[in-house]
Amino acid sequence: MIIYAVEVAGWLGAICVLAAYMLLSTGKLTSRSVAFHWLNIIGAAGFIVNTAWHNAIPSMALNVVWLGIGAWALWRISAST
């Protein structure tokens, strides 16, 4: 049962990251949008769960950094308001 949860986390992560990119590319979101960064953070978290389970350490490390960038951007957005 846990393997299904891991795979769902990975697929939801992929959907969130792709949605963020699509919405940014179509002008529905901006790079300063809170929603854009939350989609990336949630997406990265899903990828972290999935890649850690599959021992894909380089991909996991990339997504830890990706999540950190999103969190940092949210912090900067909240600090400027």
C-alpha positions as CSV (number, residue, x, y, z in Angstrom):
1,M,0.0,0.0,0.0
2,I,2.8,2.4,0.7
3,I,4.2,2.0,-2.8
4,Y,0.9,3.4,-4.2
5,A,1.2,6.4,-1.9
6,V,4.8,7.0,-3.1
7,E,3.7,6.7,-6.7
8,V,0.7,9.0,-6.2
9,A,3.1,11.6,-4.5
10,G,5.4,11.5,-7.5
11,W,2.5,11.9,-10.0
12,L,0.9,14.7,-8.0
13,G,4.3,16.4,-7.8
14,A,4.7,16.1,-11.6
15,I,1.2,17.6,-12.1
16,C,1.9,20.5,-9.8
17,V,5.3,21.4,-11.4
18,L,3.8,21.1,-14.9
19,A,0.8,23.2,-13.9
20,A,3.0,25.9,-12.4
21,Y,5.1,26.0,-15.7
22,M,2.0,26.0,-17.9
23,L,0.3,28.8,-15.9
24,L,3.4,30.9,-15.8
25,S,4.0,30.4,-19.6
26,T,0.4,31.3,-20.4
27,G,0.5,34.4,-18.2
28,K,-2.1,33.1,-15.7
29,L,0.5,33.4,-13.0
30,T,3.7,35.4,-12.5
31,S,7.0,34.5,-11.0
32,R,6.0,36.6,-8.0
33,S,2.7,34.7,-7.5
34,V,2.2,32.9,-4.2
35,A,0.3,30.2,-6.1
36,F,3.2,29.6,-8.5
37,H,5.6,29.0,-5.7
38,W,3.2,26.8,-3.7
39,L,2.7,24.6,-6.8
40,N,6.4,24.3,-7.1
41,I,6.9,23.5,-3.4
42,I,4.1,20.9,-3.4
43,G,5.5,19.4,-6.6
44,A,9.0,19.3,-5.3
45,A,7.8,17.6,-2.1
46,G,6.0,14.9,-4.1
47,F,9.1,14.3,-6.1
48,I,11.3,14.1,-3.0
49,V,9.0,11.4,-1.5
50,N,9.1,9.5,-4.8
51,T,12.8,9.8,-5.6
52,A,13.8,9.0,-2.0
53,W,11.8,5.8,-2.1
54,H,13.5,4.8,-5.4
55,N,16.9,5.9,-4.1
56,A,17.3,8.4,-7.0
57,I,19.6,10.6,-4.9
58,P,20.5,13.2,-7.5
59,S,16.9,13.8,-8.4
60,M,16.0,14.0,-4.7
61,A,18.8,16.5,-4.1
62,L,17.6,18.6,-7.0
63,N,14.1,18.7,-5.6
64,V,15.2,19.6,-2.1
65,V,16.9,22.6,-3.6
66,W,13.8,23.3,-5.8
67,L,11.6,23.3,-2.7
68,G,14.1,25.5,-0.9
69,I,14.0,28.1,-3.7
70,G,10.2,28.1,-3.6
71,A,10.2,28.6,0.2
72,W,12.8,31.3,0.0
73,A,10.7,33.1,-2.8
74,L,7.6,32.9,-0.6
75,W,9.5,34.3,2.3
76,R,10.7,37.2,0.1
77,I,7.2,37.8,-1.2
78,S,5.7,37.9,2.4
79,A,8.5,40.1,3.6
80,S,7.8,42.7,0.9
81,T,4.1,43.0,1.7
